[in-house]
Amino acid sequence: MNREIIEAIKQIEREKGIDSETLLIALEDALLAAYKKTPDPAEFARVDIDRETGEMRVWQVILPEGEELRVLPREEPVIPEGVDPAEYEPPPPDIDWAAYQDDEIEAIDVTPDNFGRIAAQTAKQVILQRIREAEREMMYEEYVDRVGDVVTGIIQQSDSRYTLVDLGRVEALLPESEQVHNERYDHGARIKAVIIEVRSSTKGPQVIVSRRSDQLVRELFKLEVPEMADGLVEIRGVAREPGWRSKIAVISHVQGVDPVGACVGPRGSRVRMVVSELRGEKIDIIPFNEEPARYVAKALSPARVREVLVDDENRQATVIVPDDQLSLSIGREGMNARLAARLTGWHIDIKSESTFAREEENDEFGDETESGTLRCAAMLRTGKRCPNAAVTGTRYCAVPTHARLAEVEGSLGRPLTAEEIEEAGTESGWARVSELAPAVAAAAAEGTTEEEA
């Protein structure tokens, strides 16, 4: 019988991956506890299991007389509620067996006659319990490092509070706060979600998944876009209104790979798969740009933008759009503008051309802004003066086209006249003004060539 227990433990080690030594130590502890419940047990005892034969022995341990017990340190016991402190008997201390040498203690075999039957019953309980604990621990270890990964499961149960998703070896919880309001979670339906938390509990690991997380959009694109999985294309930012619309900013790390085209795929096949998984949620794919004005303008797509005026210090962008694009740029209930602001991290103020021109006509500002700093001297395409503050030491703001006027003045060694500044407001006029400073004109021509390439 004892040999069979050893064989069973070794088979469990092979099949379940549970260390046999861990099981044997747990079995020894359980057998000792069982022995303590037999009539007249020894005060100090231990149970040894032979690792080869499986023979089990109970040893009464006799400690040196006249010495204080060497015990393990422990915390002050807590008296259970409702128990009189005067009648409370604390549990006996744990002997520190490692503090005793072999020649200091004497062991006497006190194995009960019916110990084989006790061992068989105890072994079954201990082994089953340890298997359950080990499986729970292994499942926790499997999922705790997968936070942020997307998983596929089958919906088992759904009500107003939560939805249970079967992931195969464990059930995941999709709480109401992580659900998308216009999605239905029908029993038996297959669903993808991203793991946002893994908790350890006595009933096993509790996996929390989300359908609202921005990470879900990132992971779905990784599944559909090989260039993204290979690291050639990267998602720099995601702004999402779950169930309605998402905007993602993508960048390519390899010359010749179009990040937007890679995400869209042949005839839109890749982005269509992501949209399908998100149950029809619209997705705008935007090329990331280090230049704030261009990035903000692209982030407002599909609306066309006429001009973007940026305030780097306060991270504010004033966007001027054609009158017929104002509604599209703002979007339904401000969603397009809100997503663009969240994606870029800039505060965005959208104005139509006519509104902006009207404000400029009524502009009562002089050469100074409201904060008292010098106002940019450049002229906009609308023929109005730029409202931004000038960069310290120059007469112009940080908008690239305006900053180039400062370079022209630096090269000429004199300020531009009002007529020259107004002329530089158009593309053809800028070419003529930049010719006044050959170095600036050459740099501008080079920049134009790069953009065309």
Disulfide bonds with the S-S distance in Angstrom:
none
